[in-house]
Amino acid sequence: MNKSLVTNLIAVALLAGGYQSGNDIALYAGLFAFSGAITNWLAVHMLFEKVPGLYGSGVIPNRFEEFKSAIKQLMMEQFFTNQNIDRFLSKEMGSGSSIDLDPILKKSTLIQPLTL
């Protein structure tokens, strides 16, 4: 079952129950929960879909290539650094072992050897 639907139904039930019983705390809690759910749904919808008349909607499809290159740059600069690769290999292979990748890289026509 969809968690968003369940939370929205709880918010509407709280809103309706607070209205019928006259309990202001339940009414306001339901009102704020439901308005927050609608706002979040609209914000996420606007990221991926163009909504006529709303500035900034459809930003992910419009700038997909920019997002893709920024994520690639982030991954390469933050995660695949020489220090991180060395730390991973020394942890996995042990401190006495080393891997010689030069024969594999020389056979490959797509990958140029790295100079470390």
ZALUMNU-24737 format. One record per atom (N, C-alpha, C, CB): x, y, z; atom name. Coordinates in nm, 4 decimals, decimal comma. Glycine has a CB too. Example, Ala and Ser with C-alpha at 12.3 -4.5 7.8 and 13.67 -1.06 7.14 Angstrom:
BEGIN
REC         xx         yy         zz   atomo
REC     1,3190    -0,5690     0,7800       N
REC     1,2300    -0,4500     0,7800      CA
REC     1,3200    -0,3300     0,7800       C
REC     1,1308    -0,4473     0,9046      CB
REC     1,2850    -0,2250     0,7080       N
REC     1,3670    -0,1060     0,7140      CA
REC     1,2900     0,0030     0,7870       C
REC     1,4084    -0,0598     0,5725      CB
//
This chain:
BEGIN
REC         xx         yy         zz   atomo
REC     0,0838    -0,1180     0,0000       N
REC     0,0000     0,0000     0,0000      CA
REC     0,0887     0,1248     0,0000       C
REC    -0,0956    -0,0005     0,1220      CB
REC     0,0405     0,2285    -0,0611       N
REC     0,1125     0,3539    -0,0747      CA
REC     0,1148     0,4287     0,0590       C
REC     0,0485     0,4410    -0,1844      CB
REC     0,2346     0,4570     0,1110       N
REC     0,2471     0,5263     0,2400      CA
REC     0,1921     0,6681     0,2328       C
REC     0,3934     0,5298     0,2846      CB
REC     0,2079     0,7327     0,1198       N
REC     0,1569     0,8680     0,1032      CA
REC     0,0044     0,8705     0,1148       C
REC     0,2010     0,9252    -0,0319      CB
REC    -0,0591     0,7727     0,0543       N
REC    -0,2051     0,7648     0,0619      CA
REC    -0,2509     0,7414     0,2050       C
REC    -0,2577     0,6533    -0,0289      CB
REC    -0,1825     0,6548     0,2763       N
REC    -0,2187     0,6248     0,4148      CA
REC    -0,2057     0,7495     0,5017       C
REC    -0,1304     0,5117     0,4704      CB
REC    -0,0949     0,8215     0,4894       N
REC    -0,0769     0,9419     0,5716      CA
REC    -0,1765     1,0504     0,5335       C
REC     0,0658     0,9954     0,5577      CB
REC    -0,2086     1,0616     0,4054       N
REC    -0,3093     1,1599     0,3643      CA
REC    -0,4469     1,1237     0,4184       C
REC    -0,3145     1,1704     0,2117      CB
REC    -0,4807     0,9959     0,4185       N
REC    -0,6099     0,9538     0,4740      CA
REC    -0,6166     0,9783     0,6246       C
REC    -0,6348     0,8053     0,4442      CB
REC    -0,5069     0,9558     0,6947       N
REC    -0,5029     0,9842     0,8384      CA
REC    -0,5205     1,1329     0,8635       C
REC    -0,3707     0,9352     0,8999      CB
REC    -0,4550     1,2158     0,7812       N
REC    -0,4678     1,3610     0,7962      CA
REC    -0,6108     1,4062     0,7712       C
REC    -0,3726     1,4335     0,7007      CB
REC    -0,6756     1,3517     0,6684       N
REC    -0,8153     1,3884     0,6398      CA
REC    -0,9068     1,3379     0,7503       C
REC    -0,8604     1,3316     0,5032      CB
REC    -0,8820     1,2169     0,8010       N
REC    -0,9641     1,1636     0,9107      CA
REC    -0,9488     1,2491     1,0354       C
REC    -0,9255     1,0176     0,9417      CB
REC    -0,8268     1,2918     1,0652       N
REC    -0,8024     1,3791     1,1795      CA
REC    -0,8712     1,5136     1,1601       C
REC    -0,6519     1,3991     1,2007      CB
REC    -0,8656     1,5661     1,0397       N
REC    -0,9313     1,6919     1,0069      CA
REC    -1,0827     1,6793     1,0237       C
REC    -0,8967     1,7347     0,8634      CB
REC    -1,1412     1,5736     0,9678       N
REC    -1,2864     1,5538     0,9766      CA
REC    -1,3299     1,5255     1,1200       C
REC    -1,3303     1,4387     0,8852      CB
REC    -1,2525     1,4428     1,1905       N
REC    -1,2871     1,4127     1,3294      CA
REC    -1,2789     1,5354     1,4183       C
REC    -1,1964     1,3047     1,3835      CB
REC    -1,1778     1,6176     1,3969       N
REC    -1,1660     1,7408     1,4743      CA
REC    -1,2768     1,8381     1,4431       C
REC    -1,0331     1,8059     1,4490      CB
REC    -1,3202     1,8439     1,3199       N
REC    -1,4292     1,9335     1,2819      CA
REC    -1,5607     1,8888     1,3425       C
REC    -1,4417     1,9410     1,1304      CB
REC    -1,5898     1,7584     1,3343       N
REC    -1,7163     1,7070     1,3857      CA
REC    -1,7233     1,7109     1,5374       C
REC    -1,7379     1,5660     1,3378      CB
REC    -1,6135     1,6835     1,6046       N
REC    -1,6167     1,6791     1,7507      CA
REC    -1,5963     1,8160     1,8137       C
REC    -1,5113     1,5841     1,8017      CB
REC    -1,5525     1,9123     1,7362       N
REC    -1,5267     2,0443     1,7905      CA
REC    -1,3929     2,0543     1,8611       C
REC    -1,6356     2,0822     1,8845      CB
REC    -1,3085     1,9541     1,8467       N
REC    -1,1760     1,9539     1,9078      CA
REC    -1,0812     2,0362     1,8198       C
REC    -1,1226     1,8075     1,9263      CB
REC    -1,0480     2,1552     1,8687       N
REC    -0,9652     2,2453     1,7887      CA
REC    -0,8262     2,1908     1,7634       C
REC    -0,9546     2,3787     1,8563      CB
REC    -0,7682     2,1218     1,8599       N
REC    -0,6330     2,0689     1,8424      CA
REC    -0,6300     1,9649     1,7306       C
REC    -0,5817     2,0073     1,9740      CB
REC    -0,7267     1,8738     1,7301       N
REC    -0,7333     1,7722     1,6248      CA
REC    -0,7650     1,8367     1,4901       C
REC    -0,8391     1,6654     1,6590      CB
REC    -0,8514     1,9356     1,4897       N
REC    -0,8863     2,0052     1,3660      CA
REC    -0,7636     2,0728     1,3046       C
REC    -0,9963     2,1091     1,3926      CB
REC    -0,6906     2,1474     1,3870       N
REC    -0,5737     2,2186     1,3356      CA
REC    -0,4607     2,1225     1,2977       C
REC    -0,5238     2,3190     1,4391      CB
REC    -0,4432     2,0163     1,3755       N
REC    -0,3410     1,9178     1,3405      CA
REC    -0,3735     1,8535     1,2062       C
REC    -0,3294     1,8101     1,4503      CB
REC    -0,4984     1,8174     1,1849       N
REC    -0,5400     1,7598     1,0574      CA
REC    -0,5285     1,8589     0,9435       C
REC    -0,6817     1,7097     1,0667      CB
REC    -0,5636     1,9846     0,9700       N
REC    -0,5551     2,0875     0,8674      CA
REC    -0,4110     2,1111     0,8245       C
REC    -0,6165     2,2172     0,9175      CB
REC    -0,3202     2,1231     0,9216       N
REC    -0,1799     2,1453     0,8882      CA
REC    -0,1175     2,0220     0,8235       C
REC    -0,1015     2,1838     1,0133      CB
REC    -0,1535     1,9032     0,8692       N
REC    -0,1003     1,7808     0,8090      CA
REC    -0,1468     1,7674     0,6644       C
REC    -0,1435     1,6574     0,8904      CB
REC    -0,2729     1,7952     0,6387       N
REC    -0,3257     1,7828     0,5032      CA
REC    -0,2693     1,8906     0,4108       C
REC    -0,4781     1,7904     0,5053      CB
REC    -0,2566     2,0125     0,4618       N
REC    -0,1995     2,1188     0,3768      CA
REC    -0,0525     2,0904     0,3476       C
REC    -0,2145     2,2578     0,4448      CB
REC     0,0197     2,0344     0,4445       N
REC     0,1589     1,9962     0,4200      CA
REC     0,1695     1,8847     0,3182       C
REC     0,2255     1,9538     0,5492      CB
REC     0,0784     1,7894     0,3241       N
REC     0,0789     1,6789     0,2277      CA
REC     0,0519     1,7300     0,0862       C
REC    -0,0259     1,5729     0,2668      CB
REC    -0,0434     1,8210     0,0728       N
REC    -0,0737     1,8783    -0,0589      CA
REC     0,0458     1,9582    -0,1107       C
REC    -0,1996     1,9684    -0,0517      CB
REC     0,1081     2,0359    -0,0235       N
REC     0,2236     2,1162    -0,0633      CA
REC     0,3392     2,0279    -0,1080       C
REC     0,2682     2,2063     0,0520      CB
REC     0,3686     1,9226    -0,0327       N
REC     0,4774     1,8313    -0,0695      CA
REC     0,4482     1,7598    -0,2010       C
REC     0,5004     1,7285     0,0415      CB
REC     0,3241     1,7164    -0,2193       N
REC     0,2871     1,6495    -0,3435      CA
REC     0,3062     1,7431    -0,4625       C
REC     0,1416     1,6005    -0,3370      CB
REC     0,2623     1,8680    -0,4472       N
REC     0,2760     1,9642    -0,5562      CA
REC     0,4228     1,9944    -0,5851       C
REC     0,2015     2,0936    -0,5227      CB
REC     0,5048     2,0062    -0,4810       N
REC     0,6473     2,0356    -0,5000      CA
REC     0,7170     1,9227    -0,5755       C
REC     0,7161     2,0584    -0,3643      CB
REC     0,6914     1,7987    -0,5376       N
REC     0,7542     1,6855    -0,6058      CA
REC     0,7012     1,6740    -0,7485       C
REC     0,7290     1,5542    -0,5283      CB
REC     0,5722     1,6958    -0,7669       N
REC     0,5135     1,6915    -0,9013      CA
REC     0,5761     1,7983    -0,9903       C
REC     0,3604     1,7109    -0,8946      CB
REC     0,5981     1,9169    -0,9339       N
REC     0,6554     2,0264    -1,0114      CA
REC     0,8006     2,0017    -1,0493       C
REC     0,6447     2,1548    -0,9340      CB
REC     0,8729     1,9214    -0,9742       N
REC     1,0100     1,8907    -1,0117      CA
REC     1,0167     1,8148    -1,1436       C
REC     1,0773     1,8103    -0,9023      CB
REC     0,9233     1,7229    -1,1641       N
REC     0,9298     1,6330    -1,2780      CA
REC     0,8347     1,6684    -1,3911       C
REC     0,9022     1,4953    -1,2330      CB
REC     0,7321     1,7458    -1,3640       N
REC     0,6315     1,7784    -1,4655      CA
REC     0,6177     1,9295    -1,4801       C
REC     0,4952     1,7156    -1,4292      CB
REC     0,5958     1,9747    -1,6015       N
REC     0,5732     2,1160    -1,6282      CA
REC     0,4273     2,1482    -1,5961       C
REC     0,6077     2,1519    -1,7765      CB
REC     0,4065     2,2407    -1,5028       N
REC     0,2722     2,2845    -1,4648      CA
REC     0,2513     2,4225    -1,5267       C
REC     0,2536     2,2879    -1,3069      CB
REC     0,1516     2,4370    -1,6150       N
REC     0,1314     2,5668    -1,6801      CA
REC     0,1042     2,6774    -1,5778       C
REC     0,0153     2,5583    -1,7799      CB
REC     0,1736     2,7886    -1,5940       N
REC     0,1517     2,9039    -1,5080      CA
REC     0,2354     2,9044    -1,3808       C
REC     0,0088     2,9108    -1,4716      CB
REC     0,3067     2,7980    -1,3524       N
REC     0,3890     2,7937    -1,2320      CA
REC     0,5367     2,7968    -1,2708       C
REC     0,3572     2,6674    -1,1478      CB
REC     0,6021     2,9051    -1,2321       N
REC     0,7427     2,9246    -1,2656      CA
REC     0,8290     2,8208    -1,1942       C
REC     0,7880     3,0672    -1,2284      CB
REC     0,9247     2,7635    -1,2653       N
REC     1,0177     2,6683    -1,2073      CA
REC     0,9728     2,5248    -1,2153       C
REC     1,0417     2,7027    -1,0673      CB
REC     0,8554     2,4993    -1,2672       N
REC     0,8113     2,3603    -1,2747      CA
REC     0,8795     2,2899    -1,3913       C
REC     0,6579     2,3523    -1,2893      CB
REC     0,9011     2,1604    -1,3760       N
REC     0,9660     2,0802    -1,4786      CA
REC     1,1155     2,1008    -1,4840       C
REC     0,9072     2,1109    -1,6114      CB
REC     1,1755     2,1351    -1,3707       N
REC     1,3180     2,1688    -1,3697      CA
REC     1,4069     2,0472    -1,3973       C
REC     1,3555     2,2302    -1,2358      CB
REC     1,3690     1,9296    -1,3542       N
REC     1,4534     1,8119    -1,3767      CA
REC     1,4568     1,7717    -1,5241       C
REC     1,4037     1,6948    -1,2924      CB
REC     1,3431     1,7602    -1,5942       N
REC     1,3543     1,7303    -1,7381      CA
REC     1,4229     1,8418    -1,8171       C
REC     1,2165     1,7053    -1,7964      CB
REC     1,4013     1,9667    -1,7771       N
REC     1,4623     2,0782    -1,8505      CA
REC     1,6133     2,0818    -1,8355       C
REC     1,4040     2,2095    -1,8036      CB
REC     1,6644     2,0415    -1,7216       N
REC     1,8082     2,0497    -1,6943      CA
REC     1,8695     1,9126    -1,6660       C
REC     1,8335     2,1425    -1,5763      CB
REC     1,8172     1,8099    -1,7300       N
REC     1,8612     1,6738    -1,7021      CA
REC     2,0098     1,6554    -1,7291       C
REC     1,7814     1,5754    -1,7847      CB
REC     2,0582     1,7060    -1,8419       N
REC     2,2000     1,6882    -1,8772      CA
REC     2,2908     1,7580    -1,7763       C
REC     2,2277     1,7424    -2,0189      CB
REC     2,2499     1,8754    -1,7277       N
REC     2,3295     1,9462    -1,6280      CA
REC     2,3340     1,8685    -1,4963       C
REC     2,2730     2,0869    -1,6045      CB
REC     2,2195     1,8136    -1,4541       N
REC     2,2149     1,7323    -1,3327      CA
REC     2,3039     1,6088    -1,3475       C
REC     2,0697     1,6902    -1,3012      CB
REC     2,2959     1,5443    -1,4643       N
REC     2,3733     1,4230    -1,4879      CA
REC     2,5233     1,4519    -1,4813       C
REC     2,3369     1,3622    -1,6239      CB
REC     2,5673     1,5585    -1,5435       N
REC     2,7105     1,5894    -1,5413      CA
REC     2,7560     1,6340    -1,4030       C
REC     2,7429     1,6976    -1,6440      CB
REC     2,6706     1,7051    -1,3288       N
REC     2,7072     1,7471    -1,1933      CA
REC     2,7184     1,6276    -1,0994       C
REC     2,6047     1,8467    -1,1389      CB
REC     2,6296     1,5308    -1,1130       N
REC     2,6357     1,4105    -1,0293      CA
REC     2,7590     1,3279    -1,0646       C
REC     2,5074     1,3254    -1,0462      CB
REC     2,7906     1,3186    -1,1932       N
REC     2,9105     1,2459    -1,2348      CA
REC     3,0355     1,3122    -1,1777       C
REC     2,9191     1,2390    -1,3886      CB
REC     3,0409     1,4445    -1,1868       N
REC     3,1560     1,5172    -1,1343      CA
REC     3,1680     1,4978    -0,9836       C
REC     3,1452     1,6664    -1,1679      CB
REC     3,0566     1,5029    -0,9131       N
REC     3,0572     1,4816    -0,7686      CA
REC     3,1086     1,3431    -0,7332       C
REC     2,9175     1,5011    -0,7115      CB
REC     3,0601     1,2410    -0,8030       N
REC     3,1034     1,1044    -0,7752      CA
REC     3,2525     1,0870    -0,8016       C
REC     3,0235     1,0054    -0,8594      CB
REC     3,2997     1,1407    -0,9124       N
REC     3,4410     1,1222    -0,9481      CA
REC     3,5337     1,1995    -0,8547       C
REC     3,4650     1,1662    -1,0925      CB
REC     3,4920     1,3181    -0,8105       N
REC     3,5788     1,4001    -0,7263      CA
REC     3,5725     1,3616    -0,5784       C
REC     3,5419     1,5455    -0,7419      CB
REC     3,4582     1,3131    -0,5327       N
REC     3,4429     1,2858    -0,3901      CA
REC     3,4643     1,1396    -0,3532       C
REC     3,3071     1,3282    -0,3454      CB
REC     3,4221     1,0470    -0,4381       N
REC     3,4262     0,9063    -0,4024      CA
REC     3,5421     0,8311    -0,4665       C
REC     3,2976     0,8413    -0,4407      CB
REC     3,5723     0,8605    -0,5902       N
REC     3,6751     0,7862    -0,6617      CA
REC     3,8064     0,8634    -0,6663       C
REC     3,6283     0,7541    -0,8029      CB
REC     3,8504     0,9081    -0,5527       N
REC     3,9808     0,9730    -0,5439      CA
REC     4,0872     0,8663    -0,5268       C
REC     3,9853     1,0751    -0,4268      CB
REC     4,2123     0,9012    -0,5539       N
REC     4,3221     0,8053    -0,5384      CA
REC     4,3311     0,7546    -0,3950       C
REC     4,4551     0,8692    -0,5798      CB
REC     4,3094     0,8424    -0,2982       N
REC     4,3177     0,8020    -0,1581      CA
REC     4,2079     0,7020    -0,1233       C
REC     4,3083     0,9244    -0,0666      CB
REC     4,0846     0,7265    -0,1702       N
REC     3,9740     0,6345    -0,1407      CA
REC     3,9948     0,4990    -0,2081       C
REC     3,8405     0,6954    -0,1859      CB
REC     4,0432     0,4999    -0,3306       N
REC     4,0669     0,3731    -0,4005      CA
REC     4,1781     0,2960    -0,3321       C
REC     4,1022     0,3976    -0,5486      CB
REC     4,2865     0,3652    -0,2956       N
REC     4,3971     0,2985    -0,2252      CA
REC     4,3511     0,2422    -0,0915       C
REC     4,5137     0,3961    -0,2034      CB
REC     4,2716     0,3175    -0,0189       N
REC     4,2212     0,2718     0,1111      CA
REC     4,1331     0,1483     0,0938       C
REC     4,1419     0,3845     0,1814      CB
REC     4,0470     0,1495    -0,0078       N
REC     3,9597     0,0347    -0,0327      CA
REC     4,0402    -0,0878    -0,0716       C
REC     3,8583     0,0672    -0,1418      CB
REC     4,1339    -0,0711    -0,1634       N
REC     4,2126    -0,1853    -0,2089      CA
REC     4,2999    -0,2415    -0,0978       C
REC     4,2989    -0,1457    -0,3270      CB
REC     4,3591    -0,1542    -0,0167       N
REC     4,4428    -0,2050     0,0926      CA
REC     4,3576    -0,2752     0,1980       C
REC     4,5228    -0,0902     0,1572      CB
REC     4,2365    -0,2286     0,2180       N
REC     4,1467    -0,2935     0,3144      CA
REC     4,1014    -0,4301     0,2629       C
REC     4,0240    -0,2040     0,3426      CB
REC     4,0676    -0,4381     0,1353       N
REC     4,0158    -0,5625     0,0777      CA
REC     4,1266    -0,6644     0,0495       C
REC     3,9404    -0,5324    -0,0508      CB
REC     4,2414    -0,6165     0,0054       N
REC     4,3478    -0,7067    -0,0364      CA
REC     4,4500    -0,7320     0,0752       C
REC     4,4179    -0,6502    -0,1584      CB
REC     4,4479    -0,6539     0,1790       N
REC     4,5485    -0,6660     0,2827      CA
REC     4,6624    -0,5705     0,2530       C
REC     4,5998    -0,8107     0,2936      CB
REC     4,7378    -0,5406     0,3526       N
REC     4,8429    -0,4400     0,3344      CA
REC     4,9599    -0,4909     0,2515       C
REC     4,8934    -0,3936     0,4685      CB
REC     4,9826    -0,6234     0,2444       N
REC     5,0978    -0,6773     0,1726      CA
REC     5,0710    -0,7008     0,0257       C
REC     5,1413    -0,8051     0,2354      CB
REC     4,9464    -0,7008    -0,0181       N
REC     4,9128    -0,7319    -0,1568      CA
REC     4,8996    -0,6043    -0,2381       C
REC     4,7831    -0,8134    -0,1642      CB
REC     4,9279    -0,6174    -0,3656       N
REC     4,9047    -0,5063    -0,4571      CA
REC     4,8516    -0,5630    -0,5878       C
REC     5,0350    -0,4232    -0,4803      CB
REC     4,7779    -0,4803    -0,6581       N
REC     4,7180    -0,5222    -0,7840      CA
REC     4,7883    -0,4479    -0,8962       C
REC     4,5640    -0,4955    -0,7861      CB
REC     4,8324    -0,5219    -0,9977       N
REC     4,8958    -0,4611    -1,1137      CA
REC     4,7930    -0,4572    -1,2254       C
REC     5,0244    -0,5395    -1,1572      CB
REC     4,7398    -0,3393    -1,2533       N
REC     4,6356    -0,3241    -1,3541      CA
REC     4,6902    -0,2850    -1,4908       C
REC     4,5360    -0,2216    -1,3088      CB
REC     4,8202    -0,2641    -1,5028       N
REC     4,8777    -0,2204    -1,6301      CA
REC     4,8509    -0,3171    -1,7455       C
REC     5,0261    -0,2018    -1,6144      CB
REC     4,8668    -0,4508    -1,7276       N
REC     4,8384    -0,5405    -1,8416      CA
REC     4,6925    -0,5321    -1,8876       C
REC     4,8716    -0,6854    -1,8037      CB
REC     4,6027    -0,5169    -1,7943       N
REC     4,4605    -0,5077    -1,8303      CA
REC     4,4343    -0,3766    -1,9019       C
REC     4,3702    -0,5195    -1,7048      CB
REC     4,4908    -0,2676    -1,8517       N
REC     4,4685    -0,1372    -1,9129      CA
REC     4,5316    -0,1271    -2,0511       C
REC     4,5230    -0,0282    -1,8238      CB
REC     4,6456    -0,1917    -2,0714       N
REC     4,7109    -0,1874    -2,2029      CA
REC     4,6318    -0,2627    -2,3083       C
REC     4,8511    -0,2450    -2,1938      CB
REC     4,5596    -0,3684    -2,2676       N
REC     4,4787    -0,4454    -2,3620      CA
REC     4,3509    -0,3718    -2,3993       C
REC     4,4446    -0,5816    -2,3034      CB
REC     4,3059    -0,2868    -2,3119       N
REC     4,1812    -0,2152    -2,3362      CA
REC     4,2061    -0,0982    -2,4304       C
REC     4,1197    -0,1657    -2,2037      CB
REC     4,1203    -0,0820    -2,5297       N
REC     4,1329     0,0305    -2,6204      CA
REC     4,0507     0,1501    -2,5744       C
REC     4,0911    -0,0103    -2,7596      CB
REC     3,9571     0,1271    -2,4833       N
REC     3,8686     0,2341    -2,4388      CA
REC     3,9241     0,3101    -2,3198       C
REC     3,7338     0,1780    -2,4041      CB
REC     4,0045     0,2452    -2,2376       N
REC     4,0519     0,3062    -2,1123      CA
REC     4,1993     0,3372    -2,1270       C
REC     4,0270     0,2124    -1,9894      CB
REC     4,2352     0,4584    -2,0982       N
REC     4,3753     0,4982    -2,0996      CA
REC     4,4344     0,4736    -1,9611       C
REC     4,3909     0,6477    -2,1414      CB
REC     4,5586     0,4282    -1,9522       N
REC     4,6190     0,4030    -1,8205      CA
REC     4,6297     0,5303    -1,7382       C
REC     4,7574     0,3407    -1,8366      CB
REC     4,6071     0,5153    -1,6090       N
REC     4,6192     0,6264    -1,5162      CA
REC     4,7611     0,6342    -1,4654       C
REC     4,5206     0,6123    -1,3996      CB
REC     4,8095     0,7535    -1,4474       N
REC     4,9399     0,7697    -1,3862      CA
REC     4,9178     0,8116    -1,2425       C
REC     5,0271     0,8734    -1,4631      CB
REC     4,9611     0,7286    -1,1509       N
REC     4,9402     0,7561    -1,0088      CA
REC     5,0619     0,8137    -0,9440       C
REC     4,8999     0,6318    -0,9365      CB
//
